[in-house]
Every structure is written in structure tokens, then in C-alpha cells.
């Protein structure tokens, strides 16, 4: 795959995580792997905790709190496609 192509997209429906993949030149939604699900759950938990810490005054802005959450997640799950910076 080229670096110019779109990154994999993820979405959550009815409590399950799905990712966009190509099959026979068509884009279809498939269930995400267990690793991706765990990574996503950890990321959402970190965002929630860091935003509550932002309200207490630890961070300057909500964007900073979210950025810190992504960094913490990428350190715990380095191969997770949700937070990788390719």
C-alpha cells in the first residue's frame, strides 16, 4: 500500500468496533481484532480520565488532555493502528 492511500478507518456500532477494509476493490466493514478492541477501550478510558484531570487543572486545554491520552495509548500498544503515526 502506498503511504498516500487512506488509513484504516474505525467505527463503533452497537458496542462493537468495525474497521474499513478492501475486498475485491470494494470497501467493506469488518469486525476489528481483539487487539484493536482492547486498544480502543484503553484509549477511551484514558481520554475520559485525562479530561476529568483537565477539569481539575492538570492540563491547559482539552486538546492537550486528548493528545496525552493518545501518547499514553501508543506507549502501551505500539502496534495499534488507531494511534500509530505512519
Buried (B, 14 or more C-beta within 10 A) or exposed (E): EEEEEEEBEBEEEEEEBBBBEEEEEEEEEEEBEEEBBBBBEBBEEBBEEBBEEBEEEEBEEEEEBBEBBBEBBBEBBEEBBBBEEE
